[in-house]
Every structure is written in C-alpha cells, then in structure tokens.
Amino acid sequence: MLVADDGRFSYPMRLAHGTQSLQIEIQDPQGFPYAKVLTMNIQSHEQNRQIYLKQPIP
C-alpha cells in the first residue's frame, strides 16, 4: 500500500451494514510496529457512498 508523505493512505473495501472493526498495522521508518483498531457503524442510508475515517495513529 502506498502512503503519502503526510501519512495518508486509502484502501477501498466493501462494508456491510452495522458495527464493524478494522485493524490497521503499520511500521514507522525506524521499524517500530503500531496497531490501531478503527470501529465504524455503517447505516443503511450510507449505502453506495464513500466513507472517510480520520483517526490518527499515534
């Protein structure tokens, strides 16, 4: 996956209705690993719309 200089990235995926979690695992330039769980609640009126998550990974 390509990551921009400012740390942003995108990854398309299909989401079902309801609450779902996604675990993101990254490694910084020094080789230290980090993990973040993103939890989202997809409502039926959000079908076929793009969803943007903005949660920084410390």
N, C-alpha and C positions, 0 to 999 in steps of 0.2 A: 504494500500500500504506500502510495506517495504521501508525504507530509510536507506542507508548505513551510517556509522559513519561520512563519509566526506560530507554527504548531497546529494549524488547522488541517483537517482531512475530511474526506467524505467517503461513504460506503453505502451504496443502495441495497436495501433489503426489504422484503415483504414483511409486514406486521399484521397480526390478527387483532381483532377487537379484544379489549380487556387489558389487564395489567401484565406487563412483560418486563423482563430484565435482560440486560445485555452486559457482558463483562468485557472491558477493553483492557488489554495488556500491552504495555509499551516498554521501551528501553531507552534511557537517555543517552546522549553521546558518550558519557563515561562508562556505560554498560550497566547502570543500576536499573533493575526492573521496577515497574509500578503497575498497579491494577486498580481499576475503578469500575464499580457496578452502576450502570445507569438504569433506573427504573422509570417506565413510562406507562401511562394509561391511555390507550387508544379508544376513542369514542366512535360510534357508528357514523356520526356526521363528518368525520375526518377521512372518510374513505376516498381514495384516489387523490389525496393531497400530499404534498411534501411536508415532512416534519423535520424541524431543525432542533437539535439538542445543543444547549450551550451550558455545559458543566465542565469547568476546568479540572484537569487532573493535576494535583499538586506535585 
